[in-house]
Amino acid sequence: MDRPDDRRASVLRFATELVAWIATPWALWPYSPPLAVLAVVLLIGLPTVFATPGDKANVVVAVPGWATVLLVLLQLVAAVVSAWWLMPVWAAVLVSLLAAATLVSEGPRTRWLLAGG
């Protein structure tokens, strides 16, 4: 099965990742600066190092499709939880809608990854 065209999903996914990368350490910093730094390392580092062959041009460590799906879910959850923890309600609602749109748009890619990439 060929990799689905996910250009629109990629834009939504990247926007959600940006929220996770910024909001999660920002929310954690007052409680634990080392945990905030660890959050950045995990949220940016894990998807950079671990990828499913065929899903990314450069794969450092190959993982099965389900692992890539879990990494995307980690980003979505981090963005939504951090938004509700840190932001005003209206902004948290917008981030939640962004994450929901990302989840829906990721459907074809998720099915492809779970089918073996």
N, C-alpha and C positions, 0 to 999 in steps of 0.2 A: 504494500500500500504506500502510495506517495505521500510525502509530507504535505499537509494542507497549507494553503496560503493563509498566513495569520498576521498580515501586516496591520490590520486594524486592531486585532487582539494585542499585538506587540506594543502599540501605542498606549492602550489602556493599561496593559501590564506594567509598562515602564513608569507610567504616571503613578500607579499604585505603589510600585517599588520605591519611587522617590519619596512618597509620603512615609513609607515604612522606614526608609533609611534616615530620614530627618526627624520624624516625630518620635520614633522609639527611643533613640538615645537621649533625646531632649526630655522625654517623660521620665526616663530612668535616672538621669543625672543627679537630681536633688536627693535621691535615695542611695545611689551607689555609682559613683563615677566609673569604677572598674566594670560594673555590670553594663553601663551605657556603652563603654568601649567594646566590650564583648559582643553586645548586640550588633554594633556596626560590623565587627569582624564576621559574625555569623551571617547577617543579612546580606552583606556584599560578598564576603569571601566564599561561602559555601556554593552559591550558584556560579561563581567564577571558576572554582576548582572542579566541581562535580557537574557533569553534563552528560546527556544522552547522545551518543554518536548519531549524526544525521540531523540533530536538532540545533546544533551550534557548529560554526565553522571550525573552531579550535577547541578540542576537548583535552583537558589536562588529565582528569581521571574519569574514565567512562563508568556510567551508572545506568541501570535499567530505567525505562520510562517512568515507572511508578515513583522512583526517587526524585525525578525532576518535577513530577506532579506535586509531591509533598513539599518540595522547595518553593513552588509557586504558592501553595496553600499557606506556608509559613509566612511569606511576604504579605499575603492578603490579610491574614489574621493579625499580624503585627501592625499593619496600617490601620485596621479598624479599631483594634483595642487601644492603640496609642492615641488615635484621634478622639475616641470617647473619653480617654483619661485626661487629655491635654487641652483639647480645643473646645470652643463654644459649641453648643448643640447644633446650630445650623451648619457649621463646618464639619462636624462629625457625621451629620446626616449626608452631606455631600461626599465625604470620603467613603461612607458605607455604600452609597449608590454607585460610586466609581468602582469599588471592589465587587459589587454585585454585577455590574456591567462587564467587568473583567472576567469574572467567573463564567458568565454566560458566553462571552465571546471566545473564551478558551476551550469551549466544548470540543470542536473538531481536533484541535491539537492534543487535548487530553485523551480523547479516544485513540488517536494515532499513537501517542506515547504508551498508553496502556496495552495497545495491540502489539507492542514490540518495537515501536519506533522504526 
